[in-house]
Amino acid sequence: MPVMEGRFYFPFSTRVAGKPVIVYPARDENPLSDVLSRQELGAIERHIQQLTCLTPVFAEADYSLVVVWNLDGTVMTDVWSFSLENFSAAGPLVHVDTYKGYEPAEAGSGVAAGDGLILLGREEEYRRACPSLAYYLDRSRGLPDFPRGLVSDEPFDLATSASDLLP
């Protein structure tokens, strides 16, 4: 079966600082594999774990969505943290931090590109349609309905296949 092209590799779930994290590795004109190895199983998870030593953002969130990408040979990490403490009909409170390597990105560097905004919107629609937060965070149950060409069925880790990630 041919791989579906997309702007993001197949997403996966992990835990960071004891909190659930959904990770979207970027798959664009600046290959993420130039800064994180696809042959090394868990390279993205290790990058995110190291980032947690430098920032409290994961510990303060109820869950996070993370986009990892390459900017001119440097690992960039967008951490979208969701807090249910102020949860209302409008949804969880969202905080975003962007890191260049392991340092906060400079002010004015932007928050997200259009593809990221579509991803975040579809994630929130999917969360609202799920019967519980635990169900939403369990990626083995499914994914949001993304527009064709946004999310690939190819995982970043070459040792993993998308069929390993879904039922």
N, C-alpha and C positions, 0 to 999 in steps of 0.2 A: 504494500500500500504506500503510495507516495506521501511524503511529508507535506502538510499544509503550511504554506508560507505565512508569516505573521510578523508584526512589529515587536512582539514579545515571545520569548520561549514559553513553553508550557509552565504554568505556575505550580508552586508546591507549598505545602505547609510545614512549619517547624515550630519549635518553641525557643524563645530567647528570654533569658532572665525569668524563666518560669511562665512567660506569657505567650499566647498564640500569635504567630506571625505568618502571613501569607506573602510569598515572595514572587515577584515578577521580574525575571531577568530580561533586560532589553535585548532586542535582536534587530539592530539597525545598521546604518552605514559605518559606525565606529564599533567594530566587533568587540564584544565583551570578553571574548576569548583572548584578546590581546593583553588583558590585564588580570584575568582570572582563568585558570586552566579548566578546560572542559574534560580533560582526561583524569583530573584529580577529583574523585568523588567527595563532595562536601566543601568545595572551595568557597562557594558563596556563603554557606552556613558559617564557616570559620571566619570569613570577613565580617559578617554581621555580629558574631559572638565577640570579636575583638572590639568592634565599635561599642558594644554595650559596656565595656570597661571604662569608656571615656564619657559616656552620656547617660543620664538617668531616664531618657525618653521612653525606653522600653518598659522599665519598671513602673512608670507612672500610668501607662496605658492599660486598658482592658484587653485590647488586641491591636495589631498593627498591620498595615499593608506596606511592603517595602518594594521599591523599584531600584534595581541595581543596573548601572549603565557605565559606559566608557566615554570620557571627555578628554580628548587629546592625550591618551595614554594614562589617565588617572581614573581609578574607580570612583564613581559617584554613587551616592546612596540617598534616595529620597525615602524618608521614614514618615509615613502617615499614621499617626497615633490616634486611636479612637477611645474616648472616655464615655462610659455609660453613667457616670456619676450625675451628670446634668441631662440625662436621657429624657427626651420628650417626644411628642409626635413628630417633631422636626428631625429626629434622629440623633445619633451620638455627637458629642462635641469632638471636632477634629483639629489636631495640631500637626503641623508639618515642619520637619527639619531636613535640610539637605547637607550632606557631608561630601567634601572633596578629600578623598583618602580617608583620614581619620580626624579631619578638622572641619568645623562648621564652614559651609560655603560662604563666600562673601555676600554681604547684603546687596540686593539688586541683581543677583544672578538669575532671578526667575524662580518660579515655584513648580511649574509643570508645563509640558507641551500638550497639545490637543489630544494626542493618543492617550496620555495619562489621565486626562480629564474624563474621556470616554470610559476608560478602565474603572476609575473611581465611581463614576455614576452607575455603571452596570453592577459593580460590586455592591453598592448600597441598595439598588433595586433587588438584587438577589438576597441580601441579608433580610430585607423586609418581607420577602416571600417565604423565607424559611421559618419553620415552627419554633426554633430556638437558636440562640447564639452558638451552642455546641454543634447543632446540625449545620449551620452556616459555615463554621470553621473547619468542619470535616470534609476536606476536598475529595475524599473517596466517594462522596455522595453525588458529586457533580460540580459544575462550574456555572458562572453566569452565562447568559446568552450574549456572546460578543458578536459584533459585526464581522463578516468574513474578512480575513486578512489582518485582524488585529492580534490574535493570539494563535501561535503555532501549536501543533500537536507534538512538536519536537522538544524534549527536555534539554536543559543546558548541559547537565551531566551526561556525558556519552555512555556511561555505565548504566544509565536508567532509561527505560522506555516509558512513553505515556501510558501504555497498558499496565505498567507497574504502579501507576499513580491513581488510576480510576478502576472501579469494579468491572 
